[in-house]
């Protein structure tokens, strides 16, 4: 069971590598803070967000856009907490 979780987490980490430096910073900080506490619901929300284009995802994380899917709001809030844009 633990091997399955490690494989899922590693896959998610790989998909978190983005072309936008700001998103890379956010995801690095996210994994440092939340990796041990990420549950199945969080994994699913993160997976859904990773399907977005970088600029659309950054608009959500930076607060320029609000999430239209309520199930993603908690994950977006986590990402905002660790975002360098949150300190601006």
N, C-alpha and C positions, 0 to 999 in steps of 0.2 A: 504494500500500500504506500509506504513512504517513498519507494522508488518511482511510483506513478506520479506522486505529488512533485518530486524533484524534477521529473521530466516535464511536467506541465509548467512549472515555474521557470525552468530553463528556456522553454519554448516562448513563454511570455516575455522573458527578459530579452530574448533575441529579437522579438517583434517590437520591443520598445526602442530599439536603435532607430533613430529618426534622422532625417536630413537637416532638421532645424535644431541648432545648438541649444536653444532655450528648452525645447522638449527633452533633449538628451539630459540636460541638467535636472529638469523636473523628475524624470524617470530614475536617474541615479539617486537622487534624494529620496524618492518614493521607496525604492527597494531597500535603502538603508534603514528607513523608518518602519516600513510595513511588511517586509517579506515574511517574517515569522507569524504575523497576525492575519495574513490574507486567507480568507475562507473561499469556499466554492462560489458563493454569490459575488464576492469581490473579483475572483478570477474571471467569471463570466462578464461582469461589467467592464473590466479592463480589456478583455478580448473584443468586446463590442466597440469600445472607444478606439482601439488600435486599428479598426477597419477604416477609420476616418482619414482623410487627407491631412497632412501636417498642419496646413493653415487653418483648417476647420477645427482641428483638435486644439491648436493653440488659442483660437478665439474662445473656446469653451474654458480652457484652463486659465487664461488671462482675464476672464470675466467680461470680455466684449460681447459674448453671446451667452444666453442661458440655455441649459439643457432642455430639450423638448421631450425627452424620455425620462420620466421620474425615477426609473430603476437605476439610471446612470448618475443621478445627482449626488449620491453619497461618494461615489468614486471620484467624480469631478471635484468635489469639496476636498477630498484627501489630496488630490493633485494640486489644488490651489494652495493648500497649507504649506506645501514644500516648494512652491513656485518662486523663482526669483522675482517675478512680476508682482507678487503679493507684498513685497517690501518696497515697492515704488510709491 
